[in-house]
Amino acid sequence: MSTDKITFYNASICPFAQRAAIALREAGANFETVNIDLTNKPEWYKDINPETKVPALTTEGQNIAESLVIIEYINDRFPEAKLLPKEAIKRAHVRFGIEYFASKITAGFNKYAFNYSGEGAREAYEVDVNAALNRFNEILTQQSATGPYFLGEEFSLADIAVAPFVLRLYAFNKLILKGYEFEAVKSHPRLAEFIKGVSSRASVQETYAGDEKFIDILVQRYGITRD
Ligand SMILES: N[C@@H](CCC(=O)N[C@@H](CS)C(=O)NCC(=O)O)C(=O)O
């Protein structure tokens, strides 16, 4: 295992940064965390990441950014953690699952959060996200008939990339939509098992700032109301 210390630039509220935080833990990496205040970013941070976003890493004397690049790097650097399967085709499925979840499910959630009071917005959220979750269930079932993870029993980059967004989707349903549960999850045990599996993984729980903190930010930023 590589031993030189990695510096991880984090903000505990950020789901993208949480991906890196989970991967570092899962890989057993030797790292230190520097928390970046996103409301008052330090001047020096633009030398680490000119985009001034978290996450970023300083590693092997260089800086890298973008959460998906970072988790792939962690997998390459710590192959013994086996965060990606060996087979090229399975790796392709992992990457497809990450892309699908982000572009259909997280995007469906973001669309609603940004236009919470819009006419028909709630209905569109339920229709669109349930449809995407139904398809995601098919993708999960193609990998393995049983969970708890994307590939089955093997925890991978797909779980790492998706878990922070699953937590936030569920926090929103619980605290803003009064415990709304997706029909797709009620009707597909494989999908329900996946959601439970990734949400309860120790590395995921340990790196999550919590439902209340996430919802407070959402309420402040997007004028979403808590009943
Ligand atoms: N595509 C980036 C997104 C990272 C991102 O948007 N991070 C947010 C916090 S969740 C950020 O640093 N925002 C600060 C800013 O935009 O100034 C990734 O995957 O790492």
The ligand as an SDF file (V2000), in Angstrom:
LIG
                    3D

 20 19  0  0  0  0  0  0  0  0999 V2000
  -18.4600   18.3380  -10.4880 N   0  0  0  0  0  0  0  0  0  0  0  0
  -17.8740   18.6260   -9.1950 C   0  0  0  0  0  0  0  0  0  0  0  0
  -18.8820   19.3670   -8.3430 C   0  0  0  0  0  0  0  0  0  0  0  0
  -18.3090   19.8350   -7.0230 C   0  0  0  0  0  0  0  0  0  0  0  0
  -19.1680   20.9200   -6.3900 C   0  0  0  0  0  0  0  0  0  0  0  0
  -20.1120   21.4440   -6.9990 O   0  0  0  0  0  0  0  0  0  0  0  0
  -18.8400   21.2770   -5.1400 N   0  0  0  0  0  0  0  0  0  0  0  0
  -19.5380   22.3770   -4.5100 C   0  0  0  0  0  0  0  0  0  0  0  0
  -19.9960   22.0480   -3.0980 C   0  0  0  0  0  0  0  0  0  0  0  0
  -21.1620   20.7150   -3.0590 S   0  0  0  0  0  0  0  0  0  0  0  0
  -18.5810   23.5570   -4.3620 C   0  0  0  0  0  0  0  0  0  0  0  0
  -17.4240   23.3830   -4.0490 O   0  0  0  0  0  0  0  0  0  0  0  0
  -19.0840   24.7510   -4.5460 N   0  0  0  0  0  0  0  0  0  0  0  0
  -18.3330   25.9400   -4.3480 C   0  0  0  0  0  0  0  0  0  0  0  0
  -18.5360   26.9120   -5.4280 C   0  0  0  0  0  0  0  0  0  0  0  0
  -19.1750   26.5580   -6.4300 O   0  0  0  0  0  0  0  0  0  0  0  0
  -18.0620   28.0140   -5.2800 O   0  0  0  0  0  0  0  0  0  0  0  0
  -17.4290   17.3040   -8.5480 C   0  0  0  0  0  0  0  0  0  0  0  0
  -17.9830   16.2530   -8.8970 O   0  0  0  0  0  0  0  0  0  0  0  0
  -16.4940   17.3270   -7.7350 O   0  0  0  0  0  0  0  0  0  0  0  0
  1  2  1  0
  2  3  1  0
  2 18  1  0
  3  4  1  0
  4  5  1  0
  5  6  2  0
  5  7  1  0
  7  8  1  0
  8  9  1  0
  8 11  1  0
  9 10  1  0
 11 12  2  0
 11 13  1  0
 13 14  1  0
 14 15  1  0
 15 16  2  0
 15 17  1  0
 18 19  2  0
 18 20  1  0
M  END
$$$$
